[in-house]
Amino acid sequence: MKKSIGIDIGGTKIAAGIISESGELLHRTEVKSDTSDRENMFTQVVTAVEQVLEGTQFSEIEGIGVGVPGKVDREKGIAIFQNNLPWQQFPIASRLQEQFGTKPITIDNDVYMATFAEWKASHGKTNETFVYVTISTGISCSIIHNGSFFRGAGFAGELGLIPVLSKEDNERLEKIAAGPGIQKIAGIPTKDVFNGYLNGSQEFQSIIDELTGHLAQGLYSISSLLDPHKMVFGGSVIVNNPFLLELIKEKLKIYQIPEQQHLLEQMSISTLAKNNGVVGAGLRVFEKF
């Protein structure tokens, strides 16, 4: 059985896993990020790899896939820019090869890695358009069209930057519908907003109503521009609160004309949850994609 290592790097944690060629997560570990400087951050990545390799020889590994936030140079293996890491122009691929040996290293943006795992898990077809949307501390999406990523000039999929109509003004979707935005609007932790809603509080009913309306506006732009065959949602906000999906679909249907409503039956929440970044990174090692 062929195996790879997938690494999902974030500002809070680094997850690493051993992945089979079929996408099975054989072993997983997680360590805290250390964003105090670039070398401390890299040391934590090395620690995650060493931990996940316990009981496995590195000679058994086909290669390493790495998902990094922000902009990356996939050809040169460089993490170019991130909001939450001290890794501007950091040569992550060559550093990992220096540390562990000259196995192939595949790097990409972390959302693209998660998207690849979700596309595989949903048995995505190479003659369709697939969209993965993450709603967490930020909002973003990635598109696989006819079996290849749609990247534009390099910044495609920034759904969170789209302005939507709110009660007071036009706001970027991420500012009012991602986790920190919800907390800012409500004045309490985001998880308490959802608990309050589920307990029937009228105050939180109105917040969730606005939230799902904003998300529906943003998603309608995807529906109209791409008319995707399938859409999968991930990220802590929606994975931990799956009831949101039906509310979003109800509001999205109001915007859509009948020819667009096929999408409503093809919208689902990730079954991979927090592991999609690790699995996708590992699977990319096996793909000429």
C-alpha positions, -999 to +999 in steps of 0.1 A: +000+000+000+014+034-010+015+060+017+022+097+019+024+124+046-002+152+045+005+184+065-021+211+072-004+242+085-024+270+103-017+299+126-031+279+156-021+243+149-003+220+126-019+187+117-001+159+100-013+125+089-002+094+070-025+089+040-031+059+018-034+062-019-072+056-015-075+085+009-076+066+041-062+085+071-040+059+087-025+080+115-029+116+126-011+139+150-015+176+159+009+202+175+005+238+183+019+264+160+046+287+171+043+320+151+069+338+172+094+335+143+099+315+111+124+290+125+102+282+155+073+277+132+093+253+110+105+234+141+069+227+150+063+214+115+092+190+119+079+179+152+045+171+137+061+150+109+084+132+134+054+124+156+032+111+128+061+089+116+064+070+149+061+033+139+066+041+102+099+042+083+103+073+061+115+050+033+078+037+032+066+072+023+061+083-013+063+120-005+049+149+015+020+172+007+018+206+025-012+229+027-002+265+037-024+295+042-022+324+018-002+327-015+022+300-025+046+293-054+038+257-062+066+253-087+093+265-064+078+252-032+078+286-015+052+300+010+051+335-003+026+354+020+003+346+049-017+367+073-011+344+102+024+330+098+059+345+099+068+328+066+070+354+039+091+339+011+098+307+032+112+278+011+091+251+029+097+224+002+135+226+002+136+229+040+116+197+044+138+179+019+169+190+038+153+177+070+139+144+059+155+135+025+148+140-012+112+127-014+088+147-036+072+177-019+039+191-031+027+224-017-005+244-023-028+268-005-046+250+024-081+256+010-071+240-023-057+210-005-090+206+015-110+210-017-091+182-034-100+159-006-136+169-007-138+164-045-123+129-041-146+121-012-177+132-031-166+112-062-163+144-082-165+140-120-140+154-145-168+168-166-184+188-138-178+220-118-172+214-081-170+241-054-158+237-018-167+266+006-151+270+040-168+291+067-146+294+097-124+322+110-125+333+074-146+325+043-132+313+011-139+288-017-121+268-043-132+255-076-124+223-095-137+225-131-134+196-155-109+179-132-085+209-127-084+238-102-097+271-115-071+296-101-076+327-122-045+349-119-038+333-086-064+347-063-096+330-074-121+319-048-120+347-023-157+345-016-152+364+017-142+396-001-176+399-019-197+427-005-232+419+005-261+440+017-264+442+055-288+462+077-264+492+079-243+492+048-225+470+023-199+448+040-176+422+029-191+388+035-162+376+057-166+406+081-202+397+090-205+359+084-172+343+095-167+333+132-150+365+144-176+386+126-205+368+143-188+373+176-183+410+170-219+415+160-233+395+189-208+407+216-204+371+229-185+340+217-197+326+184-206+292+199-228+309+225-247+325+196-255+291+181-264+277+215-287+306+221-304+300+188-309+263+194-324+272+228-350+294+211-338+329+221-354+355+199-323+377+201-302+350+185-329+340+160-325+374+144-287+371+143-289+337+126-315+349+102-292+378+091-262+355+090-278+329+067-292+357+045-257+372+041-243+338+033-270+331+007-262+364-010-226+354-013-234+319-025-258+333-051-228+349-068-213+315-072-246+300-083-249+327-110-213+328-122-204+292-121-236+272-120-218+244-102-229+208-102-220+202-066-210+223-035-196+210-003-192+231+029-165+229+055-150+250+083-159+250+120-189+275+117-210+252+095-195+218+104-203+224+141-237+238+133-251+217+104-286+231+108-273+263+090-273+245+057-310+241+054-315+278+064-290+289+038-307+268+011-341+283+020-328+318+015-307+309-016-338+295-033-354+329-030-327+344-052-324+316-077-345+312-108-358+276-115-329+268-138-304+273-110-322+254-083-306+220-092-278+231-069-300+230-038-301+192-039-263+190-044-252+211-014-238+191+015-215+194+046-181+178+046-179+143+060-141+148+064-145+178+088-112+189+103-092+162+084-098+174+049-067+196+047-044+167+058-061+141+036-061+164+006-024+173+010-015+136+013-036+127-018-020+154-039+014+135-036-001+107-057-017+130-083-004+148-114-030+175-109 
